[in-house]
Amino acid sequence: LILSAILYVLSITISTAQLNEGLIKFEIEVSASNPQMEMAVGMMQGSTMNLYFADEDVHSEMNLGSMMTMSTIVLGKSEEVMILMSGMMGNKAIPTTLEAIKEKAPKGPDADFSVELIDETKQIQGYTCKKAVLTNENGDEMFSWYTTDIEINTIGQSYHNEKIPGFPLEYNTSANGLIMTISAVAIEEGINKKKKKELFSTKIPEGYTKMSAEDLEKMGGM
């Protein structure tokens, strides 16, 4: 239940227009409104996410405390996707494609939320952000502070609702009583060529066992 909640929370599409290569570092605060998730909160203290982006390629690295780490590499032109998971299940590599992910998605992220764009601004790491409030069908509210000054191709990696016209530098999301608040704490421009080649490789790293997306789905991880 905890693993399914975490993976769902991580999959709640970005759009946007200026900075198009670099690194955004996020800190993740975790809390729970469901007693069943209290153990997960303790294990996930100190969680972080690094998001590397260049042209059409994206590499996100999530460190979820002592529970697990997960990297997702998406190559925009070839539409290849590699998911690397390390934790309770060992080191697993799940190669897939954007098309396969889209086929598995029962509906888009917009379906469950209404979005209200608020005329309110906030400075986050030197970027002017505007606020959006998302409300789901149960009346639960979430927020997103987004900027139009960062351009990232995040098809297949969903961090906010497509109705929001920008990239989120701070937002919150929840599932099954597990609540995450994700905030940008540093933004770096550019990536050197050697690092870029390593980041956007879909080769299975040494020490990882290949796992099919179908097997992951059976375990409740899709």
Phi and psi in degrees as GROMACS dihedral restraints (atoms count N, CA, C in turn):
[ dihedral_restraints ]
;  ai    aj    ak    al  type     phi  dphi    fc
    3     4     5     6     1   -64.3    20    10
    4     5     6     7     1   -47.0    20    10
    6     7     8     9     1   -61.6    20    10
    7     8     9    10     1   -42.9    20    10
    9    10    11    12     1   -62.4    20    10
   10    11    12    13     1   -40.2    20    10
   12    13    14    15     1   -64.1    20    10
   13    14    15    16     1   -44.0    20    10
   15    16    17    18     1   -60.7    20    10
   16    17    18    19     1   -48.9    20    10
   18    19    20    21     1   -66.2    20    10
   19    20    21    22     1   -33.1    20    10
   21    22    23    24     1   -68.0    20    10
   22    23    24    25     1   -44.2    20    10
   24    25    26    27     1   -59.0    20    10
   25    26    27    28     1   -35.9    20    10
   27    28    29    30     1   -75.9    20    10
   28    29    30    31     1    -6.5    20    10
   30    31    32    33     1  -123.2    20    10
   31    32    33    34     1    42.5    20    10
   39    40    41    42     1  -104.4    20    10
   40    41    42    43     1   146.6    20    10
   42    43    44    45     1  -136.1    20    10
   43    44    45    46     1   167.2    20    10
   51    52    53    54     1  -178.5    20    10
   52    53    54    55     1   -77.5    20    10
   54    55    56    57     1   -68.5    20    10
   55    56    57    58     1   118.8    20    10
   57    58    59    60     1  -125.7    20    10
   58    59    60    61     1    11.5    20    10
   60    61    62    63     1  -153.7    20    10
   61    62    63    64     1   129.4    20    10
   63    64    65    66     1   161.0    20    10
   64    65    66    67     1  -157.0    20    10
   66    67    68    69     1  -137.5    20    10
   67    68    69    70     1   132.9    20    10
   69    70    71    72     1  -117.6    20    10
   70    71    72    73     1   124.5    20    10
   72    73    74    75     1  -100.8    20    10
   73    74    75    76     1   131.5    20    10
   75    76    77    78     1  -119.7    20    10
   76    77    78    79     1   147.2    20    10
   78    79    80    81     1  -107.0    20    10
   79    80    81    82     1   147.0    20    10
   81    82    83    84     1  -122.0    20    10
   82    83    84    85     1   118.9    20    10
   84    85    86    87     1   -96.7    20    10
   85    86    87    88     1   135.7    20    10
   87    88    89    90     1  -122.7    20    10
   88    89    90    91     1   135.6    20    10
   90    91    92    93     1  -143.2    20    10
   91    92    93    94     1   175.2    20    10
   93    94    95    96     1  -141.6    20    10
   94    95    96    97     1   140.1    20    10
   96    97    98    99     1  -107.5    20    10
   97    98    99   100     1    -2.0    20    10
   99   100   101   102     1  -116.6    20    10
  100   101   102   103     1   121.2    20    10
  102   103   104   105     1   -54.3    20    10
  103   104   105   106     1   -29.3    20    10
  105   106   107   108     1   -64.6    20    10
  106   107   108   109     1   -19.7    20    10
  108   109   110   111     1   -98.0    20    10
  109   110   111   112     1    -1.1    20    10
  111   112   113   114     1   -60.0    20    10
  112   113   114   115     1   -38.1    20    10
  114   115   116   117     1   -63.7    20    10
  115   116   117   118     1   -39.7    20    10
  117   118   119   120     1   -63.9    20    10
  118   119   120   121     1   -36.9    20    10
  120   121   122   123     1   -59.8    20    10
  121   122   123   124     1   -45.4    20    10
  123   124   125   126     1   -63.6    20    10
  124   125   126   127     1   -39.2    20    10
  126   127   128   129     1   -74.1    20    10
  127   128   129   130     1   -20.3    20    10
  129   130   131   132     1  -102.0    20    10
  130   131   132   133     1     9.3    20    10
  132   133   134   135     1   -61.8    20    10
  133   134   135   136     1   139.7    20    10
  135   136   137   138     1    82.5    20    10
  136   137   138   139     1    15.5    20    10
  138   139   140   141     1   -67.1    20    10
  139   140   141   142     1   144.7    20    10
  141   142   143   144     1  -141.2    20    10
  142   143   144   145     1   164.5    20    10
  144   145   146   147     1  -141.8    20    10
  145   146   147   148     1   131.7    20    10
  147   148   149   150     1  -110.6    20    10
  148   149   150   151     1   128.2    20    10
  150   151   152   153     1  -118.4    20    10
  151   152   153   154     1   109.1    20    10
  153   154   155   156     1   -97.0    20    10
  154   155   156   157     1   139.2    20    10
  156   157   158   159     1  -146.5    20    10
  157   158   159   160     1   142.6    20    10
  159   160   161   162     1  -157.5    20    10
  160   161   162   163     1   120.2    20    10
  162   163   164   165     1    55.6    20    10
  163   164   165   166     1  -116.9    20    10
  165   166   167   168     1  -101.4    20    10
  166   167   168   169     1     5.4    20    10
  168   169   170   171     1  -105.1    20    10
  169   170   171   172     1   145.7    20    10
  171   172   173   174     1  -138.7    20    10
  172   173   174   175     1   139.7    20    10
  174   175   176   177     1  -134.9    20    10
  175   176   177   178     1   114.8    20    10
  177   178   179   180     1  -109.6    20    10
  178   179   180   181     1   136.7    20    10
  180   181   182   183     1  -121.3    20    10
  181   182   183   184     1   117.1    20    10
  183   184   185   186     1  -112.8    20    10
  184   185   186   187     1   127.4    20    10
  186   187   188   189     1  -110.9    20    10
  187   188   189   190     1   106.5    20    10
  189   190   191   192     1   -98.1    20    10
  190   191   192   193     1    65.7    20    10
  192   193   194   195     1    57.5    20    10
  193   194   195   196     1  -134.3    20    10
  195   196   197   198     1   -89.9    20    10
  196   197   198   199     1     2.5    20    10
  198   199   200   201     1   -81.2    20    10
  199   200   201   202     1   -53.1    20    10
  201   202   203   204     1  -171.0    20    10
  202   203   204   205     1   163.8    20    10
  204   205   206   207     1  -122.8    20    10
  205   206   207   208     1   147.4    20    10
  207   208   209   210     1  -143.9    20    10
  208   209   210   211     1   127.4    20    10
  210   211   212   213     1  -115.0    20    10
  211   212   213   214     1   139.3    20    10
  213   214   215   216     1  -127.8    20    10
  214   215   216   217     1   121.2    20    10
  216   217   218   219     1  -110.9    20    10
  217   218   219   220     1   124.3    20    10
  219   220   221   222     1  -122.7    20    10
  220   221   222   223     1   121.7    20    10
  222   223   224   225     1  -100.0    20    10
  223   224   225   226     1   114.4    20    10
  225   226   227   228     1   -62.8    20    10
  226   227   228   229     1   -42.6    20    10
  228   229   230   231     1   -73.0    20    10
  229   230   231   232     1   -47.0    20    10
  231   232   233   234     1   -84.5    20    10
  232   233   234   235     1   -15.7    20    10
  234   235   236   237     1    62.4    20    10
  235   236   237   238     1    25.5    20    10
  237   238   239   240     1   -78.7    20    10
  238   239   240   241     1   147.1    20    10
  240   241   242   243     1  -134.1    20    10
  241   242   243   244     1   134.6    20    10
  243   244   245   246     1  -127.2    20    10
  244   245   246   247     1   125.5    20    10
  246   247   248   249     1  -111.3    20    10
  247   248   249   250     1   125.3    20    10
  249   250   251   252     1  -115.4    20    10
  250   251   252   253     1   121.9    20    10
  252   253   254   255     1  -122.2    20    10
  253   254   255   256     1   135.8    20    10
  255   256   257   258     1  -136.8    20    10
  256   257   258   259     1   124.6    20    10
  258   259   260   261     1   164.7    20    10
  259   260   261   262     1  -129.1    20    10
  261   262   263   264     1   -59.4    20    10
  262   263   264   265     1   -29.9    20    10
  264   265   266   267     1   -95.6    20    10
  265   266   267   268     1     5.5    20    10
  267   268   269   270     1    89.0    20    10
  268   269   270   271     1  -159.6    20    10
  270   271   272   273     1   -99.0    20    10
  271   272   273   274     1   112.7    20    10
  273   274   275   276     1  -120.5    20    10
  274   275   276   277     1   140.3    20    10
  276   277   278   279     1  -118.7    20    10
  277   278   279   280     1   123.8    20    10
  279   280   281   282     1  -118.4    20    10
  280   281   282   283     1    98.6    20    10
  282   283   284   285     1   -82.0    20    10
  283   284   285   286     1   137.4    20    10
  285   286   287   288     1  -155.8    20    10
  286   287   288   289     1  -166.8    20    10
  288   289   290   291     1  -136.1    20    10
  289   290   291   292     1   162.4    20    10
  291   292   293   294     1   -62.0    20    10
  292   293   294   295     1   -38.0    20    10
  294   295   296   297     1   -61.8    20    10
  295   296   297   298     1   -42.5    20    10
  297   298   299   300     1   -64.9    20    10
  298   299   300   301     1   -38.7    20    10
  300   301   302   303     1   -64.6    20    10
  301   302   303   304     1   -43.3    20    10
  303   304   305   306     1   -63.2    20    10
  304   305   306   307     1   -36.9    20    10
  306   307   308   309     1   -65.7    20    10
  307   308   309   310     1   -34.4    20    10
  309   310   311   312     1   -78.1    20    10
  310   311   312   313     1   -23.9    20    10
  312   313   314   315     1   -71.2    20    10
  313   314   315   316     1   118.7    20    10
  315   316   317   318     1   -68.2    20    10
  316   317   318   319     1   -27.8    20    10
  318   319   320   321     1  -166.0    20    10
  319   320   321   322     1   160.1    20    10
  321   322   323   324     1   -72.9    20    10
  322   323   324   325     1   163.5    20    10
  324   325   326   327     1   -66.7    20    10
  325   326   327   328     1   -18.4    20    10
  327   328   329   330     1   -71.9    20    10
  328   329   330   331     1   -24.2    20    10
  330   331   332   333     1   -61.6    20    10
  331   332   333   334     1   -35.8    20    10
  333   334   335   336     1   -91.3    20    10
  334   335   336   337     1    -4.2    20    10
  336   337   338   339     1  -130.0    20    10
  337   338   339   340     1   140.8    20    10
  339   340   341   342     1   -98.9    20    10
  340   341   342   343     1   148.4    20    10
  342   343   344   345     1  -124.6    20    10
  343   344   345   346     1   130.0    20    10
  345   346   347   348     1  -116.7    20    10
  346   347   348   349     1   121.2    20    10
  348   349   350   351     1   -88.6    20    10
  349   350   351   352     1   122.1    20    10
  351   352   353   354     1   -99.3    20    10
  352   353   354   355     1   137.5    20    10
  354   355   356   357     1   -82.8    20    10
  355   356   357   358     1    71.0    20    10
  357   358   359   360     1  -145.4    20    10
  358   359   360   361     1   138.1    20    10
  360   361   362   363     1  -121.6    20    10
  361   362   363   364     1   159.4    20    10
  363   364   365   366     1  -154.2    20    10
  364   365   366   367     1   138.1    20    10
  366   367   368   369     1   -87.9    20    10
  367   368   369   370     1   124.9    20    10
  369   370   371   372     1  -129.1    20    10
  370   371   372   373     1   113.3    20    10
  372   373   374   375     1    51.5    20    10
  373   374   375   376     1    39.7    20    10
  375   376   377   378     1    85.7    20    10
  376   377   378   379     1     0.7    20    10
  378   379   380   381     1  -109.2    20    10
  379   380   381   382     1   136.5    20    10
  381   382   383   384     1   -79.5    20    10
  382   383   384   385     1   122.6    20    10
  384   385   386   387     1  -118.0    20    10
  385   386   387   388     1   147.9    20    10
  387   388   389   390     1  -109.6    20    10
  388   389   390   391     1   159.0    20    10
  390   391   392   393     1  -100.5    20    10
  391   392   393   394     1   142.4    20    10
  393   394   395   396     1  -130.0    20    10
  394   395   396   397     1   140.7    20    10
  396   397   398   399     1  -113.6    20    10
  397   398   399   400     1   126.0    20    10
  399   400   401   402     1  -108.2    20    10
  400   401   402   403     1   133.6    20    10
  402   403   404   405     1  -124.8    20    10
  403   404   405   406     1   126.6    20    10
  405   406   407   408     1   -89.3    20    10
  406   407   408   409     1  -179.7    20    10
  408   409   410   411     1   -66.8    20    10
  409   410   411   412     1   -16.0    20    10
  411   412   413   414     1   -92.0    20    10
  412   413   414   415     1    -1.0    20    10
  414   415   416   417     1    89.5    20    10
  415   416   417   418     1     2.6    20    10
  417   418   419   420     1   -75.3    20    10
  418   419   420   421     1   136.8    20    10
  420   421   422   423     1  -106.7    20    10
  421   422   423   424     1   143.5    20    10
  423   424   425   426     1  -133.6    20    10
  424   425   426   427     1   163.7    20    10
  426   427   428   429     1  -128.7    20    10
  427   428   429   430     1   161.0    20    10
  429   430   431   432     1  -146.2    20    10
  430   431   432   433     1   128.1    20    10
  432   433   434   435     1  -103.2    20    10
  433   434   435   436     1   115.0    20    10
  435   436   437   438     1  -122.8    20    10
  436   437   438   439     1   152.6    20    10
  438   439   440   441     1  -121.6    20    10
  439   440   441   442     1   150.4    20    10
  441   442   443   444     1  -100.0    20    10
  442   443   444   445     1    10.1    20    10
  444   445   446   447     1  -100.7    20    10
  445   446   447   448     1     9.3    20    10
  447   448   449   450     1  -128.9    20    10
  448   449   450   451     1   131.1    20    10
  450   451   452   453     1  -115.1    20    10
  451   452   453   454     1   116.8    20    10
  453   454   455   456     1  -135.8    20    10
  454   455   456   457     1   133.6    20    10
  456   457   458   459     1   -87.3    20    10
  457   458   459   460     1   104.0    20    10
  459   460   461   462     1  -118.9    20    10
  460   461   462   463     1    35.2    20    10
  462   463   464   465     1   -62.4    20    10
  463   464   465   466     1   127.3    20    10
  465   466   467   468     1    93.7    20    10
  466   467   468   469     1   -16.0    20    10
  468   469   470   471     1  -122.6    20    10
  469   470   471   472     1   107.5    20    10
  471   472   473   474     1  -102.3    20    10
  472   473   474   475     1   120.3    20    10
  474   475   476   477     1  -116.6    20    10
  475   476   477   478     1   -15.8    20    10
  477   478   479   480     1  -162.2    20    10
  478   479   480   481     1   177.5    20    10
  480   481   482   483     1   -75.5    20    10
  481   482   483   484     1   139.5    20    10
  483   484   485   486     1   -64.2    20    10
  484   485   486   487     1   -18.0    20    10
  486   487   488   489     1   -74.9    20    10
  487   488   489   490     1   -11.1    20    10
  489   490   491   492     1   -89.7    20    10
  490   491   492   493     1   120.3    20    10
  492   493   494   495     1   -84.3    20    10
  493   494   495   496     1    53.2    20    10
  495   496   497   498     1   179.5    20    10
  496   497   498   499     1   180.0    20    10
  498   499   500   501     1   -96.7    20    10
  499   500   501   502     1   130.2    20    10
  501   502   503   504     1   -79.9    20    10
  502   503   504   505     1   126.1    20    10
  504   505   506   507     1  -101.8    20    10
  505   506   507   508     1   -10.7    20    10
  507   508   509   510     1  -154.1    20    10
  508   509   510   511     1   132.1    20    10
  510   511   512   513     1  -162.1    20    10
  511   512   513   514     1   164.8    20    10
  513   514   515   516     1  -130.5    20    10
  514   515   516   517     1   160.8    20    10
  516   517   518   519     1  -159.8    20    10
  517   518   519   520     1   160.3    20    10
  519   520   521   522     1  -152.7    20    10
  520   521   522   523     1   158.2    20    10
  522   523   524   525     1  -159.8    20    10
  523   524   525   526     1   135.2    20    10
  525   526   527   528     1    52.5    20    10
  526   527   528   529     1    32.0    20    10
  528   529   530   531     1    86.4    20    10
  529   530   531   532     1     0.8    20    10
  531   532   533   534     1   -97.0    20    10
  532   533   534   535     1   121.6    20    10
  534   535   536   537     1  -115.2    20    10
  535   536   537   538     1   130.5    20    10
  537   538   539   540     1  -122.1    20    10
  538   539   540   541     1   136.2    20    10
  540   541   542   543     1  -117.1    20    10
  541   542   543   544     1   118.7    20    10
  543   544   545   546     1  -110.1    20    10
  544   545   546   547     1   122.0    20    10
  546   547   548   549     1  -130.3    20    10
  547   548   549   550     1   132.9    20    10
  549   550   551   552     1   -71.3    20    10
  550   551   552   553     1   131.0    20    10
  552   553   554   555     1  -116.9    20    10
  553   554   555   556     1   -10.3    20    10
  555   556   557   558     1  -163.3    20    10
  556   557   558   559     1   144.0    20    10
  558   559   560   561     1  -132.3    20    10
  559   560   561   562     1   125.4    20    10
  561   562   563   564     1  -116.6    20    10
  562   563   564   565     1   137.6    20    10
  564   565   566   567     1   -92.7    20    10
  565   566   567   568     1   136.6    20    10
  567   568   569   570     1    79.3    20    10
  568   569   570   571     1   156.9    20    10
  570   571   572   573     1  -139.4    20    10
  571   572   573   574     1   132.2    20    10
  573   574   575   576     1   -69.4    20    10
  574   575   576   577     1   156.9    20    10
  576   577   578   579     1   -60.1    20    10
  577   578   579   580     1   -42.2    20    10
  579   580   581   582     1   -64.1    20    10
  580   581   582   583     1   -46.1    20    10
  582   583   584   585     1   -62.8    20    10
  583   584   585   586     1   -38.9    20    10
  585   586   587   588     1   -61.8    20    10
  586   587   588   589     1   -41.5    20    10
  588   589   590   591     1   -62.5    20    10
  589   590   591   592     1   -39.5    20    10
  591   592   593   594     1   -69.8    20    10
  592   593   594   595     1   -42.7    20    10
  594   595   596   597     1   -65.2    20    10
  595   596   597   598     1   -37.5    20    10
  597   598   599   600     1  -106.5    20    10
  598   599   600   601     1    36.5    20    10
  600   601   602   603     1  -100.1    20    10
  601   602   603   604     1   136.2    20    10
  603   604   605   606     1  -103.1    20    10
  604   605   606   607     1    18.2    20    10
  606   607   608   609     1   -73.3    20    10
  607   608   609   610     1   137.9    20    10
  609   610   611   612     1   -70.0    20    10
  610   611   612   613     1   123.0    20    10
  612   613   614   615     1   -67.9    20    10
  613   614   615   616     1   156.7    20    10
  615   616   617   618     1   -63.1    20    10
  616   617   618   619     1   137.1    20    10
  618   619   620   621     1    94.6    20    10
  619   620   621   622     1    -3.1    20    10
  621   622   623   624     1  -106.2    20    10
  622   623   624   625     1   142.3    20    10
  624   625   626   627     1  -102.0    20    10
  625   626   627   628     1   131.2    20    10
  627   628   629   630     1   -68.9    20    10
  628   629   630   631     1   137.5    20    10
  630   631   632   633     1  -136.8    20    10
  631   632   633   634     1   139.2    20    10
  633   634   635   636     1   -80.3    20    10
  634   635   636   637     1   154.6    20    10
  636   637   638   639     1   -62.4    20    10
  637   638   639   640     1   -31.1    20    10
  639   640   641   642     1   -65.3    20    10
  640   641   642   643     1   -41.8    20    10
  642   643   644   645     1   -66.2    20    10
  643   644   645   646     1   -38.4    20    10
  645   646   647   648     1   -62.5    20    10
  646   647   648   649     1   -40.6    20    10
  648   649   650   651     1   -62.8    20    10
  649   650   651   652     1   -39.8    20    10
  651   652   653   654     1   -63.2    20    10
  652   653   654   655     1   -26.8    20    10
  654   655   656   657     1   -87.8    20    10
  655   656   657   658     1     4.0    20    10
  657   658   659   660     1    85.0    20    10
  658   659   660   661     1    18.3    20    10
  660   661   662   663     1   -98.9    20    10
  661   662   663   664     1     4.0    20    10
